[in-house]
């Protein structure tokens, strides 16, 4: 999964899982969270993760590194 970014998913009990997702999979997850609150599966490099969407409290993505000035 080239180009996968780190995504943290937080749950109502305080647990957080970190997975690597491609942009298209992250978009699918956000769409699922906007829809019906059921179960969904995420395909990650380390396996499939099943999520109860009604328990998800937040989704945090890895911010790109900040740079000052010119890069080269």
Short mmCIF file of the C-alpha atoms (twelve columns), coordinates in Angstrom:
data_MODEL
# 
_entry.id   MODEL 
# 
loop_
_atom_site.group_PDB 
_atom_site.id 
_atom_site.type_symbol 
_atom_site.label_atom_id 
_atom_site.label_alt_id 
_atom_site.label_comp_id 
_atom_site.label_asym_id 
_atom_site.label_seq_id 
_atom_site.Cartn_x 
_atom_site.Cartn_y 
_atom_site.Cartn_z 
_atom_site.pdbx_PDB_model_num 
ATOM 1  C CA . UNK A 1  0.000   0.000  0.000  1 
ATOM 2  C CA . UNK A 2  2.197   2.766  -1.249 1 
ATOM 3  C CA . UNK A 3  1.045   6.216  -0.212 1 
ATOM 4  C CA . UNK A 4  -0.861  4.985  2.822  1 
ATOM 5  C CA . UNK A 5  -1.095  7.462  5.685  1 
ATOM 6  C CA . UNK A 6  -1.351  6.887  9.404  1 
ATOM 7  C CA . UNK A 7  -4.926  7.182  10.684 1 
ATOM 8  C CA . UNK A 8  -5.954  6.970  14.340 1 
ATOM 9  C CA . UNK A 9  -9.502  5.878  15.136 1 
ATOM 10 C CA . UNK A 10 -10.834 6.627  18.630 1 
ATOM 11 C CA . UNK A 11 -13.721 4.831  20.309 1 
ATOM 12 C CA . UNK A 12 -16.227 5.770  22.985 1 
ATOM 13 C CA . UNK A 13 -14.450 3.704  25.651 1 
ATOM 14 C CA . UNK A 14 -11.201 5.638  25.161 1 
ATOM 15 C CA . UNK A 15 -9.411  3.049  23.049 1 
ATOM 16 C CA . UNK A 16 -7.523  4.190  19.950 1 
ATOM 17 C CA . UNK A 17 -6.239  2.102  17.079 1 
ATOM 18 C CA . UNK A 18 -3.737  3.283  14.502 1 
ATOM 19 C CA . UNK A 19 -3.901  1.918  10.956 1 
ATOM 20 C CA . UNK A 20 -2.385  2.824  7.614  1 
ATOM 21 C CA . UNK A 21 -4.956  3.630  4.937  1 
ATOM 22 C CA . UNK A 22 -4.758  4.804  1.361  1 
ATOM 23 C CA . UNK A 23 -6.620  8.018  0.578  1 
ATOM 24 C CA . UNK A 24 -9.464  6.144  -1.139 1 
ATOM 25 C CA . UNK A 25 -9.975  3.865  1.890  1 
ATOM 26 C CA . UNK A 26 -9.975  6.875  4.237  1 
ATOM 27 C CA . UNK A 27 -12.615 8.520  2.047  1 
ATOM 28 C CA . UNK A 28 -14.691 5.317  2.207  1 
ATOM 29 C CA . UNK A 29 -14.396 5.292  6.016  1 
ATOM 30 C CA . UNK A 30 -15.556 8.901  6.284  1 
ATOM 31 C CA . UNK A 31 -18.478 8.122  3.995  1 
ATOM 32 C CA . UNK A 32 -19.435 5.133  6.128  1 
ATOM 33 C CA . UNK A 33 -19.356 7.316  9.253  1 
ATOM 34 C CA . UNK A 34 -21.761 9.771  7.590  1 
ATOM 35 C CA . UNK A 35 -24.174 6.963  6.715  1 
ATOM 36 C CA . UNK A 36 -25.875 4.245  8.698  1 
ATOM 37 C CA . UNK A 37 -24.265 3.292  11.990 1 
ATOM 38 C CA . UNK A 38 -23.466 -0.379 11.451 1 
ATOM 39 C CA . UNK A 39 -20.300 -2.344 10.953 1 
ATOM 40 C CA . UNK A 40 -17.680 -1.813 8.262  1 
ATOM 41 C CA . UNK A 41 -14.382 -3.457 7.386  1 
ATOM 42 C CA . UNK A 42 -11.131 -1.663 6.644  1 
ATOM 43 C CA . UNK A 43 -8.509  -3.338 4.505  1 
ATOM 44 C CA . UNK A 44 -5.060  -2.418 5.879  1 
ATOM 45 C CA . UNK A 45 -1.532  -3.645 5.096  1 
ATOM 46 C CA . UNK A 46 -1.590  -5.707 8.301  1 
ATOM 47 C CA . UNK A 47 -5.038  -7.256 7.767  1 
ATOM 48 C CA . UNK A 48 -8.739  -6.507 7.882  1 
ATOM 49 C CA . UNK A 49 -10.176 -4.452 10.760 1 
ATOM 50 C CA . UNK A 50 -13.909 -4.620 11.522 1 
ATOM 51 C CA . UNK A 51 -15.326 -1.456 13.107 1 
ATOM 52 C CA . UNK A 52 -18.591 -0.794 14.921 1 
ATOM 53 C CA . UNK A 53 -19.257 2.674  13.499 1 
ATOM 54 C CA . UNK A 54 -21.621 3.590  16.337 1 
ATOM 55 C CA . UNK A 55 -18.638 3.468  18.728 1 
ATOM 56 C CA . UNK A 56 -16.257 5.680  16.684 1 
ATOM 57 C CA . UNK A 57 -15.693 9.071  18.338 1 
ATOM 58 C CA . UNK A 58 -12.942 10.511 16.128 1 
ATOM 59 C CA . UNK A 59 -10.695 9.919  13.134 1 
ATOM 60 C CA . UNK A 60 -7.327  11.670 13.157 1 
ATOM 61 C CA . UNK A 61 -5.001  11.719 10.154 1 
ATOM 62 C CA . UNK A 62 -1.266  12.216 10.113 1 
ATOM 63 C CA . UNK A 63 -0.412  15.826 9.275  1 
ATOM 64 C CA . UNK A 64 2.206   16.420 6.579  1 
ATOM 65 C CA . UNK A 65 5.559   17.580 7.931  1 
ATOM 66 C CA . UNK A 66 5.820   21.338 8.356  1 
ATOM 67 C CA . UNK A 67 8.735   23.065 6.679  1 
ATOM 68 C CA . UNK A 68 9.997   26.604 6.759  1 
ATOM 69 C CA . UNK A 69 11.647  28.212 3.775  1 
ATOM 70 C CA . UNK A 70 12.778  26.417 0.673  1 
ATOM 71 C CA . UNK A 71 13.153  22.681 0.317  1 
ATOM 72 C CA . UNK A 72 15.412  21.029 -2.092 1 
# 
